[in-house]
Amino acid sequence: MENTIKARGGVKRKVLLTTDFYLPNNSANGLCIYRLAKAFWEYGYEVHVLAFRYPDEPEVETMEGITVHKIAPHRYFTAKRNFQKRRTFLAKADYFLQVVWRRFLKMLFLPWFPMAYPGAVVKYARKIEKIAKQEGIENIIFSYNPLESSAAVLFLRHAESMKIVNCFLDTFTMTGRARRYRLVRWAGRRWERALFEKSGRITNFSLYHKHFAGKRYARYQGKMADMDVPLDFCEVPQGCETLQKSEALQKSEALQKSEVPQEAAPSHAGEWFLYTGALSKGDREPYDMLRLFGAYYASHSDARLDIYGKSDQKDYAVACGRDGISKRVRPTRLVGKITEGSGRQGRIGGVRWHGFCPMEEVLNGRRQADFLVNIGSKKNTNVPSRILEHISTGKPIIHIYYRKDDPCLFYLKNYPYKLLIDPAQPLEENLLKWEAFTKRYLHARVPVKTLEERYRKSCAKEIVKELDAFFMDK
């Protein structure tokens, strides 16, 4: 798409967005900032992004019209990446030491939890000032993650001359840890007071609207606005309401409504399910997902489940697939050799494990899948960006939840093509729901207009319009 507005008042407006890891090795937060940066560029802005840099990445590069500046992060992050890529003893030892040191620093700076590297915050702030001065930028959007980004606003020497937005794509005071521990909640409130005072605009998740509408935040109400994870709905296929209609009826209706394009026929046989995101023992375990899929696979042998993401549960997941999901199996009890597909893929019983992959590979899998599967957290109430990314596709979503206050339930409330699975219910009952859902919504898509109306606070274009109004306000 072209940069639509070349200039405003004879001067092209500029904006700087900050994050942790941007493309091509982006984090979830980096993906959110990418969508926001892209929307700003399409709106006519000159866009700059400041992100962390891995040793093999350039310090400055231009991607899709966006200038990306990168700064070296603390040693912890590079040690973590080396461990994820190499899995050698030395990499593991280095990462372990960095984890221990990080935890020690968090305890040392407990009144400012979760700060661990104050020097890195100051370094980040100085980099922002340097870019702003060189490029003539006065509009700056700080993201919640990493803390180096959000806290940097406190160390800017000329903040009064800047238009500052703090995008809280998370929260200091509504996390599971903040709810459980008073000290963490107290520290979070200190951060909020400091950052809210310095910010001209504050955006929070709509899920937390009631929390931030309380008396404690009364003085900041004029600065606050609800904003969810920025999404781009343009990739969603239109002409998509299939529901219980037969294929012949769908074609007939499409001929009568020629303005609605037909969706391309799938390039695979059988139902294709996809899970993206980390799996971790005691939090997002794959057991119930695999147990249900295994039962479904028993009578639908052409179905497949693809799993993308970092995890310590690979052997556990494959073992469950191997045993037909009949019981819990420890990784050490895995019997038989894992057959290898292409690349890092392993396949047993319709389950394909891809591991941690580049974003484009994950997006390609999401485009091809028929159903998107999500697992709710057992421990945390943080909003996972992946559920909103799933929503942006318009595809049917199967969500497995363990808590009544699961934040995903809030966002799925208005989503028409969803199946909510409570693992506490009998397997047979959940299997019947799974089968009925897949039969009813195979190849179904939620129309773009419906998504934009129901998830307006996640529409990147609408977010940019609102922030542009703030930047333009003198």
QUIDABEL-V732651 format. One line per field, one symbol per residue. burial: # if it has 24 or more other ideal C-beta (glycine too) atoms within 12 Angstrom, else .. Layout:
burial=???
This chain:
burial=............##########################################..#.....#.#######.############..........#..#...#..##.....#######.##.###.###.##..#.####################..#..#################.....##.######..##.###########..##....#..#..###########..#######.......#............#.......#########....##############..#..#########.###########.#...#........#......#############.#.###.#############..########################..#######..#######.#...#..##.###.##..########..##.###########.###.##...
